[in-house]
Amino acid sequence: MKNNIRQFCFPGSAKEAAALMNKLKGKAVVVAGGTRLSRALLPSVETVIDLADLPLKHVKADKKWLRIGALCSIAELEKSPLLAKWAGGVIAQAAGGWSNALARSMGTVGGNVSRAHPHNSLPPVFLALDAVVVCSDGRAEKVLPLAEILEPAMMRQIGTRYIVVEVCVPAATRTWSAALARLAITKTSWEAYTSCVVAVDRQDGSVRSARVVVGSVLPRATRMGKAEAVLEGKPCSEASARAAEAALCAELKELTGGAEAKAYACQVSGVLARRCLVQAFQG
C-alpha cells in the first residue's frame, strides 16, 4: 500500500497522544489495533501516532464503575474472569462473537467503539449497560454517554480531536440479567442481518427497568425506547416479551421508513429480542 508516512510517534500517555494529534490535525493518524489502518490511509497522513504501549489495557471494577481500557483487545474481553460474571457475562459473549480470532486479537475496545460500524459487537452491549466513554483532547478529559459518541457529529471528532481512554459501565449493572443474539451467515461473520442485546433490572419478578438495543439494521446501534417502555413495571413473563417484540417491530419499521429491504431484519429483530428477554427473565 503506497503512502506518505514520514514518521512514527510513540507517546507516553493518552494526554500526550491527543495533544500531538490535535497539533498535527489531518496530517496524523492514530493507531491502536491497526485494523482500520490496514484498509485505508489518506494521502495527507504523514505521521502515525502509535498507542500500543500506553497503559490502557485494564479491566477492573470499583464501587462506581467497571472500567475497561481503550487498548484492551476484543480477545482479552472474551477471556476476562471479571467480565464473565458481569451482567450474565454478556460483554464477554459479545466479544467472543465478533468476527474471527485474528481480528479479535488485533481489534481494540477503543477502535470498536469509536469506529462504530453497525456490525461491531461492543456498541450494542455497552449501550444496553448504560456505558459512558472517557475521551481526551490533550488538555482535559471528557465523559460522554456512549449514545452521544455514536452520533455522527461526535464520531467524526474521535481520532481527529479526541482519543478514547476508557469505557465505563455503572457498577449497578453487575447484577442485571442480560442476553444477546445475532443472525449472520456464519458464527464468525462480521456482518449480520441483525443483532439484539437486552439488559433487565429485575425486582420481585417484575421489570424495574430494561434496555433493548438493536444493531446492524440501522446506521448505528440504537435503543428501542418503545419496547423498553412496554416492559417497565411488567412481570417477567413470556407475555411481556411478546409485547416488547411487537413494539420493537413497529418502532424499527418506523425508523427504517417501512423499507421493504429491511422488513425481514425488522421481523427477525423482534424474534431475537423476545428470545433474549425470555432468557434474561430466567437468568
N, C-alpha and C positions, 0 to 999 in steps of 0.2 A: 504494500500500500504506500503510494507516494505521499509525502507530507513535507511540511516546512518546519519541523521541530528543530529548535536550536539549543534548547537546554531543558534539563530535568531538575526540579527543585524538591527537596525533602524537608519540609517544615517540621519543627519540633512540637507544635501544638496546633489545635484547631483554630485558635485565635490568629496565630501567625499565618496559617494557610489561607484563612479567609481574607486577611489583610492583603496578602500577596495577590490573591485572586482579584480583589477589588482594584488594586493598583494597576494590574495588567489588563483588566477588563477582558475584551473579546480576544486578546492575544494569548490567553491561557486556558487550559482545560484541567479540571480536577479529576483525578483518577483514584478509585478505591479498588474495586474488584477488577475493573478493566473490561467488563463485558460490553459496555456501550462503546468504549474507545475502539474495540476490535471491529466494530461495524461501520463507524462513521467518524470522520475527523475533518473539521472545517479547514480550508486553506489558510485562514487568518491565524490559526493557532501556531505559536512559536514556542510556547512553554508548557510543559507538563508538570503539574503540581501533584506529586505522589503522596497520598495519605496513608499508605500501607503500614508505616511504622508508628503511627500515632496511637496513644494508649486509649483506644475507643473500642475495645473488644470485650467489654464486660457484660455479664448478665447477672444482676444482683437485685435484691429487694430490701427496702427499709420500711418504716412504718407508713409511709405515704405512697411509695411508688415501687413498681417493678421497673428497673432501669436497664435498657438494652442499648449498648454502644453501637454507633452507626457502622463501625467496621467489623462487627460480627458477621461471619459468613452465614448464609442460609443453612448450610450443613451444621454449623455449631448450634443453631437454634433447635434443629431437629434432635440433636443429641443431648441437649441440656436437661439435667435432672430436675432443676427448678421449674422449667417450662413444662415438663412432662406432667407436673401436678397442678399447674395454674389453669383455672377455669376448665378443668377436664382435659388439659393437655392440648387445647385447640391451637395454640401458637405453634407448638412442635409439630402437630399434624399438618398445619398449613405449610410449614417449611418443608416437611418431608414430601409433600405432594407437588412441589413446584419443579417443573422441568426435569432435567436429568442430573445425575450425580456430579458430573463435571461442572455444570452451570451452578449447582448448589454450593459447590466448594469454592467457586470464584465469586459469585454474586454476594453482595453485602446488603445488610438491612437498610443502610442509608440510600444505596442505589435503588433498591426495590421500592422504597417509599417515595424517594424524590423524583424518580423517573417512573411514576406510577401508571404504567401501561394498563389498560383494562384487564389484561390477563395475569398480571402479577398477583401473587397469592397473599402477600402480607398486608397490603392496604385494607382489604375487606375485614380480616380478622382484627387488626388494630382498631379499625373504625368501630367494630362491634364491641370492643372493650374500652371505648372512650379514651383512646390514647391521645397524648399530646406529643409534639415534636419540638425538641430544643435545637435552635439554629444559632449560628454565629456569623456576624458580618465583619469580624476582626476588631470591632470596638466594644460590642456588647452582645449578650445572648438574648434571644427572643424565644418565648414559649408560645406555641400556637396549637390549637386543636388540629388534629390530623385532617379534619374536613376542610379547614382553610388551606392547608398545604396542598390538598388535591385540586383546589381551584386553579384554573389555567393561569390567571394573573400572578398568583404566588409561585406556581410551579416554574414559571419562566425565570424567577429570581433565584431558584435553587441551582447552585453551580455557576451562577453569574454574580450574585450579590451575597447569598447566604450558603453556608455549609451546614449540613445536618450533623449534629453532635451526638444526640441520642434520642431514642423513642421511650416515652414514659407511660406506663399503664397504671391507673389508680389501684392501690393495694386492695380496695374493696372488691375488685373483680376476681380476686383469687378464688373465692368460694362460689362464683357464678357457675351455672351449668351451661355449657356451650357445646355446639356441634357444627360441623361443616360438611359440605358435599359439593361435588362439581361433576359436570358432564363434559367429557372430552373424547376424542377419538381413541386415545390410549391413556394409561395412567400417567405416563411421563410427558405427554403432550403439553407444551407451554400454553398453547391456545386452547380455549374451552368455549363451548357453546354458552355455558352459564356456570356460575358458582354461587354458593349461598353460605353465609355464616350467621348463626343465631346465638345470642347470649341471653340467658334468662336469670334474673334475680328472683328467686322463689321465697315465699313465706307462707307457711301453713297450708301448703297445697295449692296456693294461688300465685299468679304472676304479679310481683310487685312492680317490676319494670322489665322491658325486653328490648333487645336490639336485633333488627333483622336487616342484613346487608346483602346486596346482590352485586356480583362482579361480572365482568365480561360482556354483559348485554348493553350497558351504557358506556359512554366515553370514560367514565371513572367509577370506582366503587361508590355505591350510593345506599344510604339508609332508606328503608321503606317505611316512612312515617305512618301511613295508613294501617299497615299490618301491625306495627307496634302499638298503635292506639287501640286497635281491636283487642289486643291481648291484655292490656293493662287492667289489673283487678279481676281478671277472669280465672277460672280454675285451670289447673294444668291438665288438660284433657284433650282427647282426640277432636272433640267438637271445637275447642278453641283453636287448635292447629288448623282445622279445615276453614274456619272463619278467617284466619290470618292468610291462608292460601288464597282465598277468593279476593281479599282486599289487596294482596300483593299483585295478583294478576291484573286487577283493574288499574292499579297505580302504574304498573310497568307499561300497560297498553297505552295509558295516557302519556307517559314520559317518552315513549317511542313513537308517538303520533299515530298509533294504530298501524304502523308499517307491517305489511304482510311478511316481509323478510324476517321480522323479529317475532312473529306470532308464536312460532314453535319454542323459541328461547323463553318467551314470557310464560308460556304454559308450563314448561319444564321447571322454570324458576319457582313457580308456585308449588309444584310437587316436591322439589328439593327442600323448600322452606318448611313444608308440612312435615316431611320426614325428619328434618333436623330438629324441629320443635318437639315432636314426639320423643325423640332420643334425649333431648335436653330435659324434658319433663320427667323422664325416667332416671336421669343421671344422678 
